[in-house]
Structures are given as structure tokens and as C-alpha cells.
Amino acid sequence: MMDAAITTVSSTEMQNNFGRYLSLVQGGNEVVVTRNGKEIGRFVPRAAAVSYLTDSLTGILKTDHDIDNVREEKLREKYEVTD
């Protein structure tokens, strides 16, 4: 599989030719949108967006926690009744 291309376009170009750039994204490419020469956003294929999200969470969430136990513990701490 070939690496996805990254295309950089101005916001005006994106607005005037949205269909063309949408097709690029559907084809697996990334489109960077600029305004006044500064990046303001990116259009990425859905699979890449999910990958970015999971990569950004790596190391934040510990895999040795049971989510149900953590939830119960947090609820107990929050609503614990003291005598």
C-alpha cells in the first residue's frame, strides 16, 4: 500500500473546489487547509482520524484497570456516607 499524500490548499481554493478535495480524502489522502499561509485545519480519512485518536491516548490509559471497578470506586468516594 502506498503512503497517503498530503495536499495543502488555501481556504478559498478549498471552498471553490470542495468536491475535488473531498474525493482526495475519500481516496485516503490528507488535505491541509490554510488561511493567510497558516494551517487552520485538516481533512483526514476516517481511518486516519481514529488512528490519531488512539495514538494520542497511548500511555494515558492504563490497561491494568477494570473500568467497572474504577467506576464503583469513584462513585463510592463521591457518595460515601460518613457517620
mmCIF file of the N, C-alpha and C atoms, coordinates in Angstrom:
data_MODEL
# 
_entry.id   MODEL 
# 
loop_
_atom_site.group_PDB 
_atom_site.id 
_atom_site.type_symbol 
_atom_site.label_atom_id 
_atom_site.label_alt_id 
_atom_site.label_comp_id 
_atom_site.label_asym_id 
_atom_site.label_entity_id 
_atom_site.label_seq_id 
_atom_site.pdbx_PDB_ins_code 
_atom_site.Cartn_x 
_atom_site.Cartn_y 
_atom_site.Cartn_z 
_atom_site.occupancy 
_atom_site.B_iso_or_equiv 
_atom_site.pdbx_formal_charge 
_atom_site.auth_seq_id 
_atom_site.auth_comp_id 
_atom_site.auth_asym_id 
_atom_site.auth_atom_id 
_atom_site.pdbx_PDB_model_num 
ATOM 1   N N  . MET A 1 1  ? 0.826   -1.188 0.000  1.00 0.00 ? 1  MET A N  1 
ATOM 2   C CA . MET A 1 1  ? 0.000   0.000  0.000  1.00 0.00 ? 1  MET A CA 1 
ATOM 3   C C  . MET A 1 1  ? 0.867   1.246  0.000  1.00 0.00 ? 1  MET A C  1 
ATOM 4   N N  . MET A 1 2  ? 0.521   2.209  -0.798 1.00 0.00 ? 2  MET A N  1 
ATOM 5   C CA . MET A 1 2  ? 1.276   3.435  -0.938 1.00 0.00 ? 2  MET A CA 1 
ATOM 6   C C  . MET A 1 2  ? 0.937   4.397  0.192  1.00 0.00 ? 2  MET A C  1 
ATOM 7   N N  . ASP A 1 3  ? 1.930   5.165  0.655  1.00 0.00 ? 3  ASP A N  1 
ATOM 8   C CA . ASP A 1 3  ? 1.660   6.163  1.690  1.00 0.00 ? 3  ASP A CA 1 
ATOM 9   C C  . ASP A 1 3  ? 0.714   7.218  1.145  1.00 0.00 ? 3  ASP A C  1 
ATOM 10  N N  . ALA A 1 4  ? -0.166  7.700  2.001  1.00 0.00 ? 4  ALA A N  1 
ATOM 11  C CA . ALA A 1 4  ? -1.133  8.723  1.607  1.00 0.00 ? 4  ALA A CA 1 
ATOM 12  C C  . ALA A 1 4  ? -0.412  10.040 1.353  1.00 0.00 ? 4  ALA A C  1 
ATOM 13  N N  . ALA A 1 5  ? -0.892  10.762 0.365  1.00 0.00 ? 5  ALA A N  1 
ATOM 14  C CA . ALA A 1 5  ? -0.328  12.068 0.049  1.00 0.00 ? 5  ALA A CA 1 
ATOM 15  C C  . ALA A 1 5  ? -0.967  13.133 0.921  1.00 0.00 ? 5  ALA A C  1 
ATOM 16  N N  . ILE A 1 6  ? -0.239  14.204 1.138  1.00 0.00 ? 6  ILE A N  1 
ATOM 17  C CA . ILE A 1 6  ? -0.764  15.353 1.863  1.00 0.00 ? 6  ILE A CA 1 
ATOM 18  C C  . ILE A 1 6  ? -0.794  16.513 0.883  1.00 0.00 ? 6  ILE A C  1 
ATOM 19  N N  . THR A 1 7  ? -1.974  17.093 0.739  1.00 0.00 ? 7  THR A N  1 
ATOM 20  C CA . THR A 1 7  ? -2.167  18.228 -0.153 1.00 0.00 ? 7  THR A CA 1 
ATOM 21  C C  . THR A 1 7  ? -2.477  19.448 0.693  1.00 0.00 ? 7  THR A C  1 
ATOM 22  N N  . THR A 1 8  ? -1.828  20.574 0.391  1.00 0.00 ? 8  THR A N  1 
ATOM 23  C CA . THR A 1 8  ? -2.071  21.818 1.111  1.00 0.00 ? 8  THR A CA 1 
ATOM 24  C C  . THR A 1 8  ? -2.787  22.791 0.181  1.00 0.00 ? 8  THR A C  1 
ATOM 25  N N  . VAL A 1 9  ? -3.900  23.351 0.660  1.00 0.00 ? 9  VAL A N  1 
ATOM 26  C CA . VAL A 1 9  ? -4.689  24.289 -0.140 1.00 0.00 ? 9  VAL A CA 1 
ATOM 27  C C  . VAL A 1 9  ? -5.131  25.465 0.715  1.00 0.00 ? 9  VAL A C  1 
ATOM 28  N N  . SER A 1 10 ? -5.378  26.582 0.056  1.00 0.00 ? 10 SER A N  1 
ATOM 29  C CA . SER A 1 10 ? -5.908  27.745 0.772  1.00 0.00 ? 10 SER A CA 1 
ATOM 30  C C  . SER A 1 10 ? -7.388  27.519 1.057  1.00 0.00 ? 10 SER A C  1 
ATOM 31  N N  . SER A 1 11 ? -7.911  28.258 2.009  1.00 0.00 ? 11 SER A N  1 
ATOM 32  C CA . SER A 1 11 ? -9.327  28.114 2.339  1.00 0.00 ? 11 SER A CA 1 
ATOM 33  C C  . SER A 1 11 ? -10.203 28.502 1.146  1.00 0.00 ? 11 SER A C  1 
ATOM 34  N N  . THR A 1 12 ? -9.785  29.477 0.371  1.00 0.00 ? 12 THR A N  1 
ATOM 35  C CA . THR A 1 12 ? -10.548 29.880 -0.817 1.00 0.00 ? 12 THR A CA 1 
ATOM 36  C C  . THR A 1 12 ? -10.562 28.762 -1.847 1.00 0.00 ? 12 THR A C  1 
ATOM 37  N N  . GLU A 1 13 ? -9.402  28.147 -2.083 1.00 0.00 ? 13 GLU A N  1 
ATOM 38  C CA . GLU A 1 13 ? -9.317  27.027 -3.018 1.00 0.00 ? 13 GLU A CA 1 
ATOM 39  C C  . GLU A 1 13 ? -10.193 25.867 -2.540 1.00 0.00 ? 13 GLU A C  1 
ATOM 40  N N  . MET A 1 14 ? -10.172 25.582 -1.250 1.00 0.00 ? 14 MET A N  1 
ATOM 41  C CA . MET A 1 14 ? -10.996 24.507 -0.690 1.00 0.00 ? 14 MET A CA 1 
ATOM 42  C C  . MET A 1 14 ? -12.474 24.815 -0.900 1.00 0.00 ? 14 MET A C  1 
ATOM 43  N N  . GLN A 1 15 ? -12.869 26.044 -0.634 1.00 0.00 ? 15 GLN A N  1 
ATOM 44  C CA . GLN A 1 15 ? -14.262 26.444 -0.780 1.00 0.00 ? 15 GLN A CA 1 
ATOM 45  C C  . GLN A 1 15 ? -14.709 26.323 -2.239 1.00 0.00 ? 15 GLN A C  1 
ATOM 46  N N  . ASN A 1 16 ? -13.871 26.759 -3.153 1.00 0.00 ? 16 ASN A N  1 
ATOM 47  C CA . ASN A 1 16 ? -14.242 26.756 -4.569 1.00 0.00 ? 16 ASN A CA 1 
ATOM 48  C C  . ASN A 1 16 ? -14.222 25.371 -5.210 1.00 0.00 ? 16 ASN A C  1 
ATOM 49  N N  . ASN A 1 17 ? -13.470 24.447 -4.627 1.00 0.00 ? 17 ASN A N  1 
ATOM 50  C CA . ASN A 1 17 ? -13.317 23.118 -5.226 1.00 0.00 ? 17 ASN A CA 1 
ATOM 51  C C  . ASN A 1 17 ? -13.473 22.013 -4.190 1.00 0.00 ? 17 ASN A C  1 
ATOM 52  N N  . PHE A 1 18 ? -14.448 22.171 -3.306 1.00 0.00 ? 18 PHE A N  1 
ATOM 53  C CA . PHE A 1 18 ? -14.622 21.236 -2.194 1.00 0.00 ? 18 PHE A CA 1 
ATOM 54  C C  . PHE A 1 18 ? -14.755 19.785 -2.664 1.00 0.00 ? 18 PHE A C  1 
ATOM 55  N N  . GLY A 1 19 ? -15.521 19.547 -3.700 1.00 0.00 ? 19 GLY A N  1 
ATOM 56  C CA . GLY A 1 19 ? -15.721 18.186 -4.199 1.00 0.00 ? 19 GLY A CA 1 
ATOM 57  C C  . GLY A 1 19 ? -14.425 17.505 -4.581 1.00 0.00 ? 19 GLY A C  1 
ATOM 58  N N  . ARG A 1 20 ? -13.532 18.245 -5.218 1.00 0.00 ? 20 ARG A N  1 
ATOM 59  C CA . ARG A 1 20 ? -12.232 17.689 -5.621 1.00 0.00 ? 20 ARG A CA 1 
ATOM 60  C C  . ARG A 1 20 ? -11.444 17.227 -4.395 1.00 0.00 ? 20 ARG A C  1 
ATOM 61  N N  . TYR A 1 21 ? -11.422 18.062 -3.360 1.00 0.00 ? 21 TYR A N  1 
ATOM 62  C CA . TYR A 1 21 ? -10.642 17.720 -2.166 1.00 0.00 ? 21 TYR A CA 1 
ATOM 63  C C  . TYR A 1 21 ? -11.324 16.655 -1.319 1.00 0.00 ? 21 TYR A C  1 
ATOM 64  N N  . LEU A 1 22 ? -12.637 16.636 -1.333 1.00 0.00 ? 22 LEU A N  1 
ATOM 65  C CA . LEU A 1 22 ? -13.364 15.573 -0.658 1.00 0.00 ? 22 LEU A CA 1 
ATOM 66  C C  . LEU A 1 22 ? -13.035 14.220 -1.300 1.00 0.00 ? 22 LEU A C  1 
ATOM 67  N N  . SER A 1 23 ? -12.939 14.205 -2.614 1.00 0.00 ? 23 SER A N  1 
ATOM 68  C CA . SER A 1 23 ? -12.561 12.974 -3.322 1.00 0.00 ? 23 SER A CA 1 
ATOM 69  C C  . SER A 1 23 ? -11.160 12.517 -2.933 1.00 0.00 ? 23 SER A C  1 
ATOM 70  N N  . LEU A 1 24 ? -10.249 13.462 -2.759 1.00 0.00 ? 24 LEU A N  1 
ATOM 71  C CA . LEU A 1 24 ? -8.892  13.100 -2.329 1.00 0.00 ? 24 LEU A CA 1 
ATOM 72  C C  . LEU A 1 24 ? -8.922  12.430 -0.959 1.00 0.00 ? 24 LEU A C  1 
ATOM 73  N N  . VAL A 1 25 ? -9.708  13.009 -0.041 1.00 0.00 ? 25 VAL A N  1 
ATOM 74  C CA . VAL A 1 25 ? -9.805  12.445 1.303  1.00 0.00 ? 25 VAL A CA 1 
ATOM 75  C C  . VAL A 1 25 ? -10.441 11.062 1.236  1.00 0.00 ? 25 VAL A C  1 
ATOM 76  N N  . GLN A 1 26 ? -11.489 10.917 0.443  1.00 0.00 ? 26 GLN A N  1 
ATOM 77  C CA . GLN A 1 26 ? -12.122 9.602  0.289  1.00 0.00 ? 26 GLN A CA 1 
ATOM 78  C C  . GLN A 1 26 ? -11.147 8.585  -0.268 1.00 0.00 ? 26 GLN A C  1 
ATOM 79  N N  . GLY A 1 27 ? -10.180 9.049  -1.038 1.00 0.00 ? 27 GLY A N  1 
ATOM 80  C CA . GLY A 1 27 ? -9.162  8.172  -1.599 1.00 0.00 ? 27 GLY A CA 1 
ATOM 81  C C  . GLY A 1 27 ? -8.017  7.867  -0.654 1.00 0.00 ? 27 GLY A C  1 
ATOM 82  N N  . GLY A 1 28 ? -8.110  8.385  0.574  1.00 0.00 ? 28 GLY A N  1 
ATOM 83  C CA . GLY A 1 28 ? -7.087  8.077  1.577  1.00 0.00 ? 28 GLY A CA 1 
ATOM 84  C C  . GLY A 1 28 ? -6.046  9.157  1.776  1.00 0.00 ? 28 GLY A C  1 
ATOM 85  N N  . ASN A 1 29 ? -6.197  10.287 1.129  1.00 0.00 ? 29 ASN A N  1 
ATOM 86  C CA . ASN A 1 29 ? -5.228  11.376 1.254  1.00 0.00 ? 29 ASN A CA 1 
ATOM 87  C C  . ASN A 1 29 ? -5.656  12.377 2.319  1.00 0.00 ? 29 ASN A C  1 
ATOM 88  N N  . GLU A 1 30 ? -4.714  13.160 2.776  1.00 0.00 ? 30 GLU A N  1 
ATOM 89  C CA . GLU A 1 30 ? -4.959  14.195 3.771  1.00 0.00 ? 30 GLU A CA 1 
ATOM 90  C C  . GLU A 1 30 ? -4.907  15.555 3.084  1.00 0.00 ? 30 GLU A C  1 
ATOM 91  N N  . VAL A 1 31 ? -5.808  16.468 3.464  1.00 0.00 ? 31 VAL A N  1 
ATOM 92  C CA . VAL A 1 31 ? -5.826  17.810 2.905  1.00 0.00 ? 31 VAL A CA 1 
ATOM 93  C C  . VAL A 1 31 ? -5.660  18.807 4.044  1.00 0.00 ? 31 VAL A C  1 
ATOM 94  N N  . VAL A 1 32 ? -4.620  19.621 3.952  1.00 0.00 ? 32 VAL A N  1 
ATOM 95  C CA . VAL A 1 32 ? -4.344  20.662 4.934  1.00 0.00 ? 32 VAL A CA 1 
ATOM 96  C C  . VAL A 1 32 ? -4.891  21.967 4.369  1.00 0.00 ? 32 VAL A C  1 
ATOM 97  N N  . VAL A 1 33 ? -5.685  22.668 5.157  1.00 0.00 ? 33 VAL A N  1 
ATOM 98  C CA . VAL A 1 33 ? -6.291  23.929 4.729  1.00 0.00 ? 33 VAL A CA 1 
ATOM 99  C C  . VAL A 1 33 ? -5.577  25.082 5.426  1.00 0.00 ? 33 VAL A C  1 
ATOM 100 N N  . THR A 1 34 ? -5.213  26.095 4.634  1.00 0.00 ? 34 THR A N  1 
ATOM 101 C CA . THR A 1 34 ? -4.512  27.254 5.182  1.00 0.00 ? 34 THR A CA 1 
ATOM 102 C C  . THR A 1 34 ? -5.316  28.527 4.948  1.00 0.00 ? 34 THR A C  1 
ATOM 103 N N  . ARG A 1 35 ? -5.053  29.503 5.785  1.00 0.00 ? 35 ARG A N  1 
ATOM 104 C CA . ARG A 1 35 ? -5.592  30.856 5.591  1.00 0.00 ? 35 ARG A CA 1 
ATOM 105 C C  . ARG A 1 35 ? -4.453  31.808 5.912  1.00 0.00 ? 35 ARG A C  1 
ATOM 106 N N  . ASN A 1 36 ? -4.179  32.691 4.986  1.00 0.00 ? 36 ASN A N  1 
ATOM 107 C CA . ASN A 1 36 ? -3.051  33.630 5.136  1.00 0.00 ? 36 ASN A CA 1 
ATOM 108 C C  . ASN A 1 36 ? -1.747  32.896 5.435  1.00 0.00 ? 36 ASN A C  1 
ATOM 109 N N  . GLY A 1 37 ? -1.585  31.736 4.801  1.00 0.00 ? 37 GLY A N  1 
ATOM 110 C CA . GLY A 1 37 ? -0.347  30.979 4.947  1.00 0.00 ? 37 GLY A CA 1 
ATOM 111 C C  . GLY A 1 37 ? -0.219  30.157 6.216  1.00 0.00 ? 37 GLY A C  1 
ATOM 112 N N  . LYS A 1 38 ? -1.231  30.188 7.081  1.00 0.00 ? 38 LYS A N  1 
ATOM 113 C CA . LYS A 1 38 ? -1.175  29.436 8.343  1.00 0.00 ? 38 LYS A CA 1 
ATOM 114 C C  . LYS A 1 38 ? -2.185  28.307 8.302  1.00 0.00 ? 38 LYS A C  1 
ATOM 115 N N  . GLU A 1 39 ? -1.775  27.137 8.783  1.00 0.00 ? 39 GLU A N  1 
ATOM 116 C CA . GLU A 1 39 ? -2.674  25.986 8.825  1.00 0.00 ? 39 GLU A CA 1 
ATOM 117 C C  . GLU A 1 39 ? -3.825  26.253 9.780  1.00 0.00 ? 39 GLU A C  1 
ATOM 118 N N  . ILE A 1 40 ? -5.059  26.017 9.288  1.00 0.00 ? 40 ILE A N  1 
ATOM 119 C CA . ILE A 1 40 ? -6.231  26.207 10.142 1.00 0.00 ? 40 ILE A CA 1 
ATOM 120 C C  . ILE A 1 40 ? -7.000  24.914 10.360 1.00 0.00 ? 40 ILE A C  1 
ATOM 121 N N  . GLY A 1 41 ? -6.716  23.903 9.557  1.00 0.00 ? 41 GLY A N  1 
ATOM 122 C CA . GLY A 1 41 ? -7.426  22.641 9.732  1.00 0.00 ? 41 GLY A CA 1 
ATOM 123 C C  . GLY A 1 41 ? -6.930  21.583 8.784  1.00 0.00 ? 41 GLY A C  1 
ATOM 124 N N  . ARG A 1 42 ? -7.407  20.359 9.033  1.00 0.00 ? 42 ARG A N  1 
ATOM 125 C CA . ARG A 1 42 ? -7.044  19.218 8.202  1.00 0.00 ? 42 ARG A CA 1 
ATOM 126 C C  . ARG A 1 42 ? -8.271  18.359 7.956  1.00 0.00 ? 42 ARG A C  1 
ATOM 127 N N  . PHE A 1 43 ? -8.354  17.846 6.760  1.00 0.00 ? 43 PHE A N  1 
ATOM 128 C CA . PHE A 1 43 ? -9.347  16.837 6.429  1.00 0.00 ? 43 PHE A CA 1 
ATOM 129 C C  . PHE A 1 43 ? -8.574  15.542 6.280  1.00 0.00 ? 43 PHE A C  1 
ATOM 130 N N  . VAL A 1 44 ? -8.945  14.549 7.084  1.00 0.00 ? 44 VAL A N  1 
ATOM 131 C CA . VAL A 1 44 ? -8.255  13.267 7.043  1.00 0.00 ? 44 VAL A CA 1 
ATOM 132 C C  . VAL A 1 44 ? -9.272  12.154 6.864  1.00 0.00 ? 44 VAL A C  1 
ATOM 133 N N  . PRO A 1 45 ? -8.865  11.062 6.232  1.00 0.00 ? 45 PRO A N  1 
ATOM 134 C CA . PRO A 1 45 ? -9.781  9.926  6.119  1.00 0.00 ? 45 PRO A CA 1 
ATOM 135 C C  . PRO A 1 45 ? -10.179 9.436  7.504  1.00 0.00 ? 45 PRO A C  1 
ATOM 136 N N  . ARG A 1 46 ? -11.366 8.876  7.621  1.00 0.00 ? 46 ARG A N  1 
ATOM 137 C CA . ARG A 1 46 ? -11.886 8.416  8.912  1.00 0.00 ? 46 ARG A CA 1 
ATOM 138 C C  . ARG A 1 46 ? -10.927 7.456  9.598  1.00 0.00 ? 46 ARG A C  1 
ATOM 139 N N  . ALA A 1 47 ? -10.381 6.513  8.868  1.00 0.00 ? 47 ALA A N  1 
ATOM 140 C CA . ALA A 1 47 ? -9.461  5.537  9.463  1.00 0.00 ? 47 ALA A CA 1 
ATOM 141 C C  . ALA A 1 47 ? -8.247  6.231  10.078 1.00 0.00 ? 47 ALA A C  1 
ATOM 142 N N  . ALA A 1 48 ? -7.747  7.277  9.427  1.00 0.00 ? 48 ALA A N  1 
ATOM 143 C CA . ALA A 1 48 ? -6.600  8.008  9.957  1.00 0.00 ? 48 ALA A CA 1 
ATOM 144 C C  . ALA A 1 48 ? -6.992  8.782  11.207 1.00 0.00 ? 48 ALA A C  1 
ATOM 145 N N  . ALA A 1 49 ? -8.208  9.341  11.226 1.00 0.00 ? 49 ALA A N  1 
ATOM 146 C CA . ALA A 1 49 ? -8.662  10.089 12.405 1.00 0.00 ? 49 ALA A CA 1 
ATOM 147 C C  . ALA A 1 49 ? -8.747  9.183  13.614 1.00 0.00 ? 49 ALA A C  1 
ATOM 148 N N  . VAL A 1 50 ? -9.271  7.979  13.433 1.00 0.00 ? 50 VAL A N  1 
ATOM 149 C CA . VAL A 1 50 ? -9.362  7.014  14.530 1.00 0.00 ? 50 VAL A CA 1 
ATOM 150 C C  . VAL A 1 50 ? -7.963  6.647  14.997 1.00 0.00 ? 50 VAL A C  1 
ATOM 151 N N  . SER A 1 51 ? -7.044  6.468  14.056 1.00 0.00 ? 51 SER A N  1 
ATOM 152 C CA . SER A 1 51 ? -5.667  6.130  14.397 1.00 0.00 ? 51 SER A CA 1 
ATOM 153 C C  . SER A 1 51 ? -5.013  7.255  15.198 1.00 0.00 ? 51 SER A C  1 
ATOM 154 N N  . TYR A 1 52 ? -5.223  8.519  14.779 1.00 0.00 ? 52 TYR A N  1 
ATOM 155 C CA . TYR A 1 52 ? -4.669  9.649  15.518 1.00 0.00 ? 52 TYR A CA 1 
ATOM 156 C C  . TYR A 1 52 ? -5.192  9.666  16.944 1.00 0.00 ? 52 TYR A C  1 
ATOM 157 N N  . LEU A 1 53 ? -6.477  9.402  17.117 1.00 0.00 ? 53 LEU A N  1 
ATOM 158 C CA . LEU A 1 53 ? -7.090  9.412  18.437 1.00 0.00 ? 53 LEU A CA 1 
ATOM 159 C C  . LEU A 1 53 ? -6.496  8.332  19.330 1.00 0.00 ? 53 LEU A C  1 
ATOM 160 N N  . THR A 1 54 ? -6.429  7.114  18.823 1.00 0.00 ? 54 THR A N  1 
ATOM 161 C CA . THR A 1 54 ? -5.898  6.028  19.652 1.00 0.00 ? 54 THR A CA 1 
ATOM 162 C C  . THR A 1 54 ? -4.419  6.235  19.943 1.00 0.00 ? 54 THR A C  1 
ATOM 163 N N  . ASP A 1 55 ? -3.668  6.763  18.983 1.00 0.00 ? 55 ASP A N  1 
ATOM 164 C CA . ASP A 1 55 ? -2.252  7.040  19.220 1.00 0.00 ? 55 ASP A CA 1 
ATOM 165 C C  . ASP A 1 55 ? -2.079  8.106  20.296 1.00 0.00 ? 55 ASP A C  1 
ATOM 166 N N  . SER A 1 56 ? -2.966  9.096  20.327 1.00 0.00 ? 56 SER A N  1 
ATOM 167 C CA . SER A 1 56 ? -2.843  10.169 21.307 1.00 0.00 ? 56 SER A CA 1 
ATOM 168 C C  . SER A 1 56 ? -3.168  9.687  22.716 1.00 0.00 ? 56 SER A C  1 
ATOM 169 N N  . LEU A 1 57 ? -3.933  8.614  22.831 1.00 0.00 ? 57 LEU A N  1 
ATOM 170 C CA . LEU A 1 57 ? -4.289  8.081  24.147 1.00 0.00 ? 57 LEU A CA 1 
ATOM 171 C C  . LEU A 1 57 ? -3.276  7.068  24.674 1.00 0.00 ? 57 LEU A C  1 
ATOM 172 N N  . THR A 1 58 ? -2.362  6.632  23.827 1.00 0.00 ? 58 THR A N  1 
ATOM 173 C CA . THR A 1 58 ? -1.373  5.647  24.247 1.00 0.00 ? 58 THR A CA 1 
ATOM 174 C C  . THR A 1 58 ? -0.568  6.192  25.421 1.00 0.00 ? 58 THR A C  1 
ATOM 175 N N  . GLY A 1 59 ? -0.535  5.435  26.486 1.00 0.00 ? 59 GLY A N  1 
ATOM 176 C CA . GLY A 1 59 ? 0.209   5.826  27.666 1.00 0.00 ? 59 GLY A CA 1 
ATOM 177 C C  . GLY A 1 59 ? -0.622  6.591  28.680 1.00 0.00 ? 59 GLY A C  1 
ATOM 178 N N  . ILE A 1 60 ? -1.770  7.095  28.276 1.00 0.00 ? 60 ILE A N  1 
ATOM 179 C CA . ILE A 1 60 ? -2.628  7.833  29.197 1.00 0.00 ? 60 ILE A CA 1 
ATOM 180 C C  . ILE A 1 60 ? -3.482  6.864  29.996 1.00 0.00 ? 60 ILE A C  1 
ATOM 181 N N  . LEU A 1 61 ? -4.044  5.901  29.296 1.00 0.00 ? 61 LEU A N  1 
ATOM 182 C CA . LEU A 1 61 ? -4.915  4.934  29.942 1.00 0.00 ? 61 LEU A CA 1 
ATOM 183 C C  . LEU A 1 61 ? -4.118  3.687  30.301 1.00 0.00 ? 61 LEU A C  1 
ATOM 184 N N  . LYS A 1 62 ? -4.195  3.281  31.516 1.00 0.00 ? 62 LYS A N  1 
ATOM 185 C CA . LYS A 1 62 ? -3.507  2.075  31.962 1.00 0.00 ? 62 LYS A CA 1 
ATOM 186 C C  . LYS A 1 62 ? -4.360  0.864  31.620 1.00 0.00 ? 62 LYS A C  1 
ATOM 187 N N  . THR A 1 63 ? -3.743  -0.169 31.101 1.00 0.00 ? 63 THR A N  1 
ATOM 188 C CA . THR A 1 63 ? -4.502  -1.348 30.694 1.00 0.00 ? 63 THR A CA 1 
ATOM 189 C C  . THR A 1 63 ? -4.785  -2.284 31.852 1.00 0.00 ? 63 THR A C  1 
ATOM 190 N N  . ASP A 1 64 ? -4.188  -2.031 33.013 1.00 0.00 ? 64 ASP A N  1 
ATOM 191 C CA . ASP A 1 64 ? -4.380  -2.942 34.129 1.00 0.00 ? 64 ASP A CA 1 
ATOM 192 C C  . ASP A 1 64 ? -5.572  -2.555 35.015 1.00 0.00 ? 64 ASP A C  1 
ATOM 193 N N  . HIS A 1 65 ? -6.401  -1.612 34.578 1.00 0.00 ? 65 HIS A N  1 
ATOM 194 C CA . HIS A 1 65 ? -7.575  -1.204 35.350 1.00 0.00 ? 65 HIS A CA 1 
ATOM 195 C C  . HIS A 1 65 ? -8.832  -1.841 34.778 1.00 0.00 ? 65 HIS A C  1 
ATOM 196 N N  . ASP A 1 66 ? -9.697  -2.265 35.682 1.00 0.00 ? 66 ASP A N  1 
ATOM 197 C CA . ASP A 1 66 ? -11.008 -2.763 35.289 1.00 0.00 ? 66 ASP A CA 1 
ATOM 198 C C  . ASP A 1 66 ? -11.967 -1.583 35.393 1.00 0.00 ? 66 ASP A C  1 
ATOM 199 N N  . ILE A 1 67 ? -12.514 -1.143 34.276 1.00 0.00 ? 67 ILE A N  1 
ATOM 200 C CA . ILE A 1 67 ? -13.327 0.066  34.234 1.00 0.00 ? 67 ILE A CA 1 
ATOM 201 C C  . ILE A 1 67 ? -14.510 0.003  35.188 1.00 0.00 ? 67 ILE A C  1 
ATOM 202 N N  . ASP A 1 68 ? -15.117 -1.183 35.347 1.00 0.00 ? 68 ASP A N  1 
ATOM 203 C CA . ASP A 1 68 ? -16.250 -1.311 36.271 1.00 0.00 ? 68 ASP A CA 1 
ATOM 204 C C  . ASP A 1 68 ? -15.817 -1.090 37.709 1.00 0.00 ? 68 ASP A C  1 
ATOM 205 N N  . ASN A 1 69 ? -14.675 -1.641 38.093 1.00 0.00 ? 69 ASN A N  1 
ATOM 206 C CA . ASN A 1 69 ? -14.161 -1.436 39.453 1.00 0.00 ? 69 ASN A CA 1 
ATOM 207 C C  . ASN A 1 69 ? -13.796 0.025  39.698 1.00 0.00 ? 69 ASN A C  1 
ATOM 208 N N  . VAL A 1 70 ? -13.190 0.654  38.723 1.00 0.00 ? 70 VAL A N  1 
ATOM 209 C CA . VAL A 1 70 ? -12.816 2.061  38.858 1.00 0.00 ? 70 VAL A CA 1 
ATOM 210 C C  . VAL A 1 70 ? -14.070 2.909  39.020 1.00 0.00 ? 70 VAL A C  1 
ATOM 211 N N  . ARG A 1 71 ? -15.102 2.640  38.224 1.00 0.00 ? 71 ARG A N  1 
ATOM 212 C CA . ARG A 1 71 ? -16.353 3.393  38.298 1.00 0.00 ? 71 ARG A CA 1 
ATOM 213 C C  . ARG A 1 71 ? -16.981 3.242  39.691 1.00 0.00 ? 71 ARG A C  1 
ATOM 214 N N  . GLU A 1 72 ? -17.059 2.013  40.176 1.00 0.00 ? 72 GLU A N  1 
ATOM 215 C CA . GLU A 1 72 ? -17.636 1.776  41.504 1.00 0.00 ? 72 GLU A CA 1 
ATOM 216 C C  . GLU A 1 72 ? -16.851 2.501  42.587 1.00 0.00 ? 72 GLU A C  1 
ATOM 217 N N  . GLU A 1 73 ? -15.551 2.450  42.496 1.00 0.00 ? 73 GLU A N  1 
ATOM 218 C CA . GLU A 1 73 ? -14.706 3.108  43.486 1.00 0.00 ? 73 GLU A CA 1 
ATOM 219 C C  . GLU A 1 73 ? -14.929 4.618  43.474 1.00 0.00 ? 73 GLU A C  1 
ATOM 220 N N  . LYS A 1 74 ? -14.980 5.219  42.292 1.00 0.00 ? 74 LYS A N  1 
ATOM 221 C CA . LYS A 1 74 ? -15.200 6.661  42.183 1.00 0.00 ? 74 LYS A CA 1 
ATOM 222 C C  . LYS A 1 74 ? -16.578 7.060  42.718 1.00 0.00 ? 74 LYS A C  1 
ATOM 223 N N  . LEU A 1 75 ? -17.591 6.254  42.422 1.00 0.00 ? 75 LEU A N  1 
ATOM 224 C CA . LEU A 1 75 ? -18.932 6.541  42.932 1.00 0.00 ? 75 LEU A CA 1 
ATOM 225 C C  . LEU A 1 75 ? -18.973 6.424  44.448 1.00 0.00 ? 75 LEU A C  1 
ATOM 226 N N  . ARG A 1 76 ? -18.311 5.391  45.005 1.00 0.00 ? 76 ARG A N  1 
ATOM 227 C CA . ARG A 1 76 ? -18.248 5.245  46.458 1.00 0.00 ? 76 ARG A CA 1 
ATOM 228 C C  . ARG A 1 76 ? -17.584 6.453  47.092 1.00 0.00 ? 76 ARG A C  1 
ATOM 229 N N  . GLU A 1 77 ? -16.473 6.908  46.506 1.00 0.00 ? 77 GLU A N  1 
ATOM 230 C CA . GLU A 1 77 ? -15.765 8.071  47.044 1.00 0.00 ? 77 GLU A CA 1 
ATOM 231 C C  . GLU A 1 77 ? -16.659 9.312  47.002 1.00 0.00 ? 77 GLU A C  1 
ATOM 232 N N  . LYS A 1 78 ? -17.378 9.463  45.919 1.00 0.00 ? 78 LYS A N  1 
ATOM 233 C CA . LYS A 1 78 ? -18.199 10.668 45.729 1.00 0.00 ? 78 LYS A CA 1 
ATOM 234 C C  . LYS A 1 78 ? -19.425 10.673 46.641 1.00 0.00 ? 78 LYS A C  1 
ATOM 235 N N  . TYR A 1 79 ? -20.051 9.512  46.808 1.00 0.00 ? 79 TYR A N  1 
ATOM 236 C CA . TYR A 1 79 ? -21.333 9.453  47.537 1.00 0.00 ? 79 TYR A CA 1 
ATOM 237 C C  . TYR A 1 79 ? -21.232 8.737  48.875 1.00 0.00 ? 79 TYR A C  1 
ATOM 238 N N  . GLU A 1 80 ? -20.028 8.521  49.361 1.00 0.00 ? 80 GLU A N  1 
ATOM 239 C CA . GLU A 1 80 ? -19.863 7.805  50.612 1.00 0.00 ? 80 GLU A CA 1 
ATOM 240 C C  . GLU A 1 80 ? -20.509 8.599  51.751 1.00 0.00 ? 80 GLU A C  1 
ATOM 241 N N  . VAL A 1 81 ? -21.289 7.878  52.550 1.00 0.00 ? 81 VAL A N  1 
ATOM 242 C CA . VAL A 1 81 ? -21.961 8.492  53.692 1.00 0.00 ? 81 VAL A CA 1 
ATOM 243 C C  . VAL A 1 81 ? -21.087 8.258  54.918 1.00 0.00 ? 81 VAL A C  1 
ATOM 244 N N  . THR A 1 82 ? -20.778 9.346  55.601 1.00 0.00 ? 82 THR A N  1 
ATOM 245 C CA . THR A 1 82 ? -19.960 9.221  56.813 1.00 0.00 ? 82 THR A CA 1 
ATOM 246 C C  . THR A 1 82 ? -20.871 9.375  58.023 1.00 0.00 ? 82 THR A C  1 
ATOM 247 N N  . ASP A 1 83 ? -20.549 8.619  59.072 1.00 0.00 ? 83 ASP A N  1 
ATOM 248 C CA . ASP A 1 83 ? -21.356 8.674  60.307 1.00 0.00 ? 83 ASP A CA 1 
ATOM 249 C C  . ASP A 1 83 ? -20.917 9.793  61.204 1.00 0.00 ? 83 ASP A C  1 
# 
